[in-house]
Amino acid sequence: MTYPSVSVGRPTTSVQLDLVSLAAMASALELEPGAVRSVGDTVRALRVVRWHEWLVRRWLRALAQHGVVDLDGDVYRVLGEVSGAGVGELDLLHTRLRITDEVALLHRRALPQLPALLRDDVTAAQLLAPDRTVLGALAGERLCLFTAELDEACAELVQRAALDRPQPVRVVELGCGTGRLTTAVLKESPFLLEHYRFTDISGQPLRAETLDVNQDFAAQGFLPGTADVVVAGHTLHHAVNLCRTLVRIHDLLVPGGELVFTTPIGDDPVALTSTHFLHSPQRGGEVPRGGEIFPSSHVWQTALRAAGFVLKTEVSVGGRSSARHHMFHAVRDVA
Ligand SMILES: C[S@@+](CC[C@H](N)C(=O)[O-])C[C@H]1O[C@@H](n2cnc3c(N)ncnc32)[C@H](O)[C@@H]1O
């Protein structure tokens, strides 16, 4: 299949990478200009396994946003083709956008294999094996050099919150993983270490306590009103229900307690054709938020308000790129 390039000036690096990914989606879905099809017919014709069907819908939504299809409920009309950058430039695009090695590798290997991935003839985990891990890709998704900037901004906010309070300040970190954000916070405020609870969903290198953001906090040993500050780096998108998790964090905090977290914002075509395969639900499970893995900042703002937080600061890095990352600083209401 060929994709004619539209010459309206050279697109930015991130747009080029988006176009390559969108072109691969269109090719995998076997879109033919003028065709009218239903999503159901498409998944049947392509033999898409049930747990990846959500991705077909997400791809069609992404293609609709770029004017390639007109999507109306379950039916879509193909309006045209995607003008894409050459796949030969892929490595350069990844490097320029500071995409992490794990994600770049998965993306490069996945693009030509999208139909096989949809059929589960090959899995994203196999594309990363044998030298890489799924956890590695998930830990690195949407991370880039910009992320360090936000980690430092988080560390400053946590320090300010701590200095504004009588000691000792109790910090709970969610999803500390290999401790990138932890390191930034404790470098800025080593005095917090004494009352710092490192947590993650399962045993991690930092010997974290187990705390699953999708389960009741008190039942896991994190009682209401026992934290002054909660921090979470690139973790809260694992909440199946954002509002429910934010309410749990709200209850864990004392009135006036502070939540500082970073998260990727917006599903982009690179993620949709690489790491999002790793977010497909387990057999019998359901993909969260209808397949919106990285909700928009607006969704986060609404969920924070609904959970009883007052939003204090928002910072975005990465511009309109596939590396876009966001920081939120919110305070628990005192009611
Ligand atoms: C992208 S890593 C971020 C790690 C670390 N915070 C950092 O900044 O490098 C996401 C982390 O979320 C954790 N995680 C995944 N699902 C979770 C859940 N339901 N509850 C708590 N943590 C979870 C993972 O184990 C992983 O350590």
The ligand as an ORCA input file, in Angstrom:
! r2SCAN-3c Opt
* xyz 0 1
  C       5.869      3.517     34.864
  S       6.198      2.779     36.418
  C       6.674      4.205     37.325
  C       7.643      3.884     38.410
  C       8.177      5.053     39.237
  N       7.139      5.755     39.954
  C       8.958      6.018     38.406
  O       8.629      7.202     38.414
  O       9.887      5.575     37.771
  C       4.543      2.426     36.988
  C       4.506      1.759     38.326
  O       3.145      1.548     38.687
  C       3.038      0.320     39.328
  N       1.638     -0.139     39.285
  C       0.996     -0.760     38.260
  N      -0.278     -1.032     38.606
  C      -0.429     -0.585     39.886
  C      -1.508     -0.608     40.801
  N      -2.703     -1.125     40.462
  N      -1.315     -0.083     42.033
  C      -0.127      0.460     42.382
  N       0.938      0.513     41.553
  C       0.789     -0.004     40.314
  C       4.014     -0.587     38.575
  O       4.373     -1.727     39.328
  C       5.172      0.379     38.320
  O       6.140      0.324     39.337
*
